[in-house]
Amino acid sequence: MNTPINAKTSSEDKLKTIEPTSLKNLLDKQEVVLIDVRELGEHKREKIPGSIQVSLSNFDPKQIPTAEGKQLVLHCQTSNRSAQAAQKLFAAGYSEVTHLHGGLNAWKAAGYKTTIDHDENAACQAT
């Protein structure tokens, strides 16, 4: 599948970045498998709708769901952990990996909605 026009390729490796607007378009068209590599508690508190949680601390490339004709995109809070997860995918033989530039923070800054679990937030504040 072709990478969206405003995705950038790093010359250092084949890690590509995608901007929130392009990711939103792919999600709307159901053309992406979006993997959230944050920890389970973070994902439960707030997530991009449609994302699948596979935490970096337990990251196994064999666990990553793929779908014919869909682009794989990783994300985390800021794009640091997703870049680390991408390196694990490269080591496992993936030739191209894309991650959300700026992570969940950039997604929210672009004005896109997240799903917030208010019960999870309350539980975290109580501890």
C-alpha angles and dihedrals in degrees: 000000000000119000116243114266097252095050114114129215120218113225089215094066140338096278109131128195127217126200121231093251093056092045091050090053091051091048091049090052092043090236098130142070103212116201120195108205095188119111120280095255092052091049092048092051096050134354145164106258110258096022121136118218119230107155121223090230090063097027114154117170089215089064094059111109116223131188130200111259095009126113118233113230126179126203141175133165099293106359096261098104093039089057089052091049089049090057089055089052091050090050088052092055105268109147098199132025130177128202134186110262107236093004124227090340091061091044091056093041087056088058098251121146127252130195111246123197102210092188090057091048091050091049091052093049091050093059 
